[in-house]
Amino acid sequence: MGRYLRFSAFICGLFFISVARAATLPAGFIETQISGLTNPTAMEIAPDGRIFVCEQGGSLRVIKNGAVLPSPFLTLSVDSNGERGLLGITFDPNFANNNFIYVYYTVPATPRHNRVSRFTANGDVVVPGSEVIVLELDNLTSATNHNGGAIHFGPDGKLYVAVGENATGSNSQTLSNMLGKVLRINSDGTIPADNPFFNQAAGNNRSIWALGLRNPFTFAFQPGTGRMFINDVGEVTWEEINDGIAGSNYGWNIVEGPSANPAFRAPLFAYQHGSSATTGCAITGGAFYNPATVQFAAGFVGKYFFADLCSGWIRVFDPATAMASSFASGISQPVDLKVGADGSLYYLSRGSGSVFRVQSPDPMLISEANSDIAIAFDSPTMIRDPFPLANIFNLGTDHRTRVILFGINLDLVAAENSSAVTVRAEDAAMNVFPLTVEFVGKVPGLDWLTQIVVRLPDNTPTNQSLFISATLRGKTSNKVRIRM
């Protein structure tokens, strides 16, 4: 296929496409930025598609129709020193009917402590005076770090709350307080009697569902399976992804990272501290890729996206192999990740005060400017259309004409080959002619551009225009016109 690769300079002279990116993304992915946030900490996607974003200073902002609304949904008085503030947001499973929203924030009054409260929404703003306190957490010391803050409803309809150990490691190993734990409560704040430590702990401590955590800043449930992954921010050596299982003890402050100690549940995956593409300082954000509509390649389904605050990357963890691979880099302080119903990946960048939407858009075949005429060439002569059915210059024994097409968002992923792409032609009478795809690959020097080489079949109609489209992973491109 080398003869298909020797014309990148010629192509550069015909057209050029550039995509501005805030992050370095895999080929075939694009992102859009929604800015206007101040020190964001967490986000959640409402059932109707709006995005609610917590700002550390106490404002809960709403992103609607691709923009941050000028008026906050809610502004709370919070203690925002250190890692305190407005830290978590989730929607009631019955939000469409009851309009309940839950938040996790640090109460500014003495004694300082974190709280989970429920509010009622009225469109894009809160109903005044609707706060209902659901859970008061333990009083905090003067240490302003390790507050946790993530809250989500599980598939069982219970509210799960991730709480940091307030920089006191011994809190994580006791049932006498709620710090350094994942809690499980009913939506009204009462405690389910089937909690694993219900009969061992007392009072609100009966809400403890798992312990031995340092600062579980984020966690996520997998749609469909209900599996839970807990991201625990480590001290000086390890960051962890833990399997969320009732009654588990994850080992802090006795062990950190991989451990063979049978008293503790070892992490599914851990990475070390550093400043490389695989190391970092604080695991933030976690989202399973199991959307209602799959937009990314099928290989992403069931995988778990996670991010690191300091190294500014997003990686993908495969639960089946316990291995992680790179996805995106160059992000300014990512703090949260979400997957939308449409299959987009959203990341929250604290450093840029923005939400970014990552998409794998539909493939597009390249045509001339303001036209549907394909930029296409005969191979190997590099002559434009009209194309004959046979070409004596073709080096193949059949002398059939090969046509080179160009497209974007047609990138193959690992384990895919040219058979992943199908191409077809339609004539004026809407008759369909499948074209044999012989090669799919990058144009040298233009890593955003894919070339597709197709062989015209014997029954291709002549003396007319054909409309060509390409399909990859269930997504079909626009139609471009070639002449025969």
N, C-alpha and C positions, 0 to 999 in steps of 0.2 A: 504493500500500500504506500510505499515511499513516494510514488509519483503524485499522490494526493496531498502531499505535505510541502511541496516546494514552491508555494506561491503566496506566502503570507505577506511579503512586501507588496505584491500586486493587489492583494485584497485591501491592505491598509490604504492604498491610494483610492479605493472606491468608496469606502465608508469607514466611519469610526464611531464607536459607542463607548461612553464612559459612564460609570455608576459611582456616585459619591457615597462613601460609607463611613460611618462613625466607628464601626468595628470591622475587623477582618473576618469575613464569613466564608463558608465553603462555596465553591463555584455553584452557580445556579440559585443562590439565595440573595434576597435583597432585604433592606430594612427601611422603615420610615420612623421618623422621630416626632414625638409629641413632647414639647418642652413647656416650661412655666411652673416647675415645682421647686420647692425649697426644702432641702434636707429630707428627702423622702426615705421612708423606712420599710414600708410593706405595701402590697396592693392585692386586690381581689377583683375578679370579673363577675359582675352581676349577671343574673340569668338573662337579662335583656341586652347584654353586651356592653353596658357602661363599665368603665373601670374606675374603682374607688381606690384612692391612694392616700396613705397615711403620711403626713408630714410630722417630723419629730416635735416641732413646736406646738402641735395640738390641733392643726387643721386637717380635716378629712376632705380631700378634693375629689371632684368628679370629672372624668374624661368622657365626653359625649361627642359623637360625630367627629372624632379625630382631634378634639381640642379640649384644653383644660377650661372648665367653666369659670368665669370670673369670681363668682361667689362660692365659698366653701359650703359643702353639705352641712358641716358641723365644725365649730371651733371650741375646743375644750381648754380649760386651764390645766396645764400639766407641769410637772417638774421635768425639764428637758436637759438637765445636766448630764454630762458623760453620755452613757448609752440609754438613759431614761427618756421618757416622752410617750407619744402616741406610737405604738409599736405593732399593733395587729388589728386585722379586720376580717370579718366573715359574714356571710348571709345565712339567715335561717333557711333550712330546707324547704319551708313553706312560704318563702319570701313573696312569691307572687300573690299570696292571699293576705299575709299578715304584715308585710313590709318591715319585718324586724331585721336590724343590723346589730352586730356585736363588735365591740372594740376592746382592746387591751391597752391600758395607759397607766402612767405613773401619777398618783395623786400628789398634788403639791403641798397639801396641808400636813402638819405634823400629827402623828408619825408618818413619814414617807412610806408608801407601799404601792404595789401595783394592783390594778383592779380590772375586772371584766364587767362591762355594762352593756345593756341592751338599749337601743334607740329605735324609734319608729320613723320610717321615711315617709315623706309627702312629696313624691316626685324627686327632684334634685336637691331638696333641702330636708332637714330634720323637722319633725313635729316638736315645737317648743315644749320644754318640760316633760319630755317623754322618757328621760333616762330612768332605767330600772337597774339597780346594782344587782349583778348576778353572783359575783364572787369577789371577796376581799382577800388578797394574798397577805403573806407574812410581812411584818414590818422590816424595812431595809436598814442596813447599817450606813455609815458614811460613804461606803464604796458605791460608786455610781455605775459600775459595769456589771455585766452578766445578768441581764434581766430577762432574756428570752423574749417572748412576746407573740409568737405565732399562735393563732387559734383557727381551728377548722372543725366542721362537723364531719363525723365519720359516717360510713355506710350504715351504721346501726342507729343513726339519728342522735347520737350523743355528741356533746361539745368537748373537744380535746384542746387542752391548754398547755403550751410549752413554757416552762419557767426556769430561768437561770438560777445559779446557786449564790448570787450576790457576792461573788469573789471569796466565798468561804467554802472550801472544798468539802469539809465535813458535813455540810448541809445535804449533800447529794446522797449520803449513805444512811440517813435516818428517816424513820417514819413519823418523826415528831414535828416536822414542818413540811411545807409544800415546795421548798426551794430545791432546784436541781432535779426536777421531776417533769414527767408528762402527767397531767391530770385528766380525769374523765368525769364529766358532770352531765346532768340533764340540762335542758335549755333554760329551765327556771332556776338553776343553781342548786337544786337538790342533788343528792349523791346516789347513783345506782347501787343497789344492794349487791350486784354481782361484780363489783370492782374487786380486783385481786387482793387488796389489803383491807377490805371493808371491816373484817372482824379482828384485825390486828391493830389498826390505827384508831384514832379518836377524832371526833369533831370533823372539821373540814379536811383533815388529813386522810380521811377515808376516801377522798377523791383521787388519791395517788394511784396511778395506773402503771407507771414504770419509773425507775429511779436510777441513780448513778450517772447523771448527766451534768455537764459543766455549764454550757450555755447553748441549749437547743434553739437557735435563732429561727430556724425554719424546719418544716416537715411537710409531708404531702401524702395523700391517699391515692392509690391507683384506681382510676375508674374501672368498673367491671369486677376486678378481683377484690378490691377493698384493702389491698396490702398497703402497709404504712412504712415509709422511710423517714428516719429522723436524722437531720444534719446536726452534729454536735461540734461546736467550735472548740478547738483544743487549746492547750497552753503554749508550749514552746516547740513541740515536736510533731504532733499528728492532728489531722482533721478527719472526721469520721462520717460515714453513712451507715446508720444502724437500722436493723430490721425491727420495726415497731411491733412488739409482741407483749401482750398483757403480762404483768408480773416480772418483767425482765429487769435485771440490774446490769447496767452497761459499764460499771467499773470505776468511774471517776469518784473519788480522787485517789484510788488505790492503783488502778492501771489506766493507761491511755494508749490508744492505737491497738494494733494487733496483739492478742493475748491468748495464751493457752490455758489460762486459769479457769477451771470448770465452774467457779463460783459466779462468773460473769459472762454475759453474752458479748462475744467479740463482734467488732464491726464487720459488715459485709464488704466494705471497701474503706481504705484509709490512704491518705497521701501526706507526705512530709512537708514541713515548712521550708520555704525557699522562695525564689523569685523567677522560676522557670515556667515553661509551658505545662508542666505537670505538678508543680508545687505551689504553695501559697501561704496564707496566714490565717484565713477565716472563711470557712465554708458558708456560703449564703445562697439561698434560693434552691428550690427543688421542685421539679415538675415532671410527672410521667407523661409520655407522649401516647395517649389513648383518646384522641378527640373524637367527637361525633362524626366529623368529616376529616378524613386523613388527607392532608395537603403535602406533607413531606414524603420522601421515599419510604416504601414499605419497610425497609430495614430499620427505620426509627421507631416503629410501632412497638410499644411495650418497654422502650428504653426510658432512662431517667436522666433528665438534664440537671446539672448542678453547676454552681458558680463559685468563684473565689473573689473576695472583696479586694485583696491587695494585688494579686497577679492580674486581675481584670480579664479572666477568661471564663468561658462556659465549656464544660465537657459533658460527655454522654456516657453514662454507666449502663452496662448490659447485665441485668440480673442473672441471665442464663449462664454467663461465662465469668462473672465477677471481674470483668475488665472494663476499663474506661478508655475513651478515645477523644481526641480534640474536636471541638466544633467551632468556637469563635474566640477571638482575642482582641485586645486593644480597647476594652470597655473600661470606662471610668467608674470604679467602685460599684459593681453590681451588687444589689442587696436582695432582690427577689426575682422569681421566675414564675410564669404562668403559661398554660396552654389554653388557647381559646377554642370554642366549639367549632370554629372554622378551620382548625388545624394550624393557626399561626402560633408562634412562640413569642411571648412578651417578656422583656427583661426591664427591670427598674434600675436605672443608673443614678446613684446618689450624687456622684461627681458632676454629672451634667444636668441634674435636676430634670430628668426626662424619662419617659417610657418609650421603649423602642419595640416596634412590631416587626418580627422576622418572618418572611414569607418565602415560599418556594413557588413562584408564579408559574402560570401556564407557559408552555414552550411557545416560541415565536420564530417563524421562518422569516428571513430577512428579504425585504423587497426594496426596490428603488424608492427614493423619497417621494411621498405623496402619490404612491402608485401601488398596485398589487402585482407588478411585474417582478418576478423573482430575480434575485442576484444568483445566477446559476451558470455553470460552465460545463462544456463537454470535457470529458477526460479521455485522452491526455492532451488534446489540442488546445484547451483553455479558450475555446470559441463560445460566444454567447449563442442563445437560441436564434432562429428555429433549429431544433435538433432533428437529425435523421434517426431512423430506427437502427440502422447499422452504421458502423464506423470502421473503415479498413485500417485506420491507425490504432485502433484499440488492440492492446497486446493480448487480450484474451482470445481463446480459440474460437469463441462464438461470434466475435466481432460485434456484439451487441453494444449499443450506446450506453455509456455510463454518464449520469448527470451528477454534478456536485452541487449540493444545496448548502445553505448556511443558516444557522439558527442560534438563539440564546435560550437558556433554561432547558437545555437538552443534555445536561451533564450526566454521564454514567457514574454510578457509585460502585464501590467494591462488590465484586462477584457479578456485576452486570457486563454484558457485551453487546454487540450491535443488534442482537436479536431482541433486546429490550425495546428497541425503537421500531415502530411500524410506520410505513409511508404508503399513502394511496393517492391515486389521481382520479379526478372526475371530469367527464366531458360535458358538453353543453346540454346533453340529454340526461344528465345525472347518472350515467353509467359509471360504475366504480371499477378501477383497475388497480389491484395491489401491486406495489413495486417492491422488488427485492432489495433489501438493505444489505450492502456489502461491507460498509465501513462506517463507524461513528467515532470521531475523535476530535481533539483540540486542534485549532489552527496554530502552528508554532508562533510563539511570540504574542499571541492574542488569547490568553487563557479564558476569556469570557465568551469566546466564539467557538461554536461547534460546527464541524463540517460533516455532512452526511452524503455518502455516495450510494446512489441507487441505480439499478439496472432496469431499463425499460423492457417490458414484456413484448412478446411477438404480436399480441393483439392490440397494442397501443394504437389508438386512432391517430391519423395524420391530417395535415392541412387544417389544423384548428388549434385552439388553445386548450390546455388542460390546467385544472386547478389542483394544486398539490398541498397536502396537509400531513403533519407528522404527529404521532401519538407516543407518549412515554408515561408509563405508570398511570394509565387511565386519563391522562390530560392530553387534549388535542390542541394543536396549534391553530393559528390563522391559516387561511388559504392563500397561496401565492400562485401566480400564473406563469406557465411556460408555453412556448409555441412549438408546435411540431411541424 
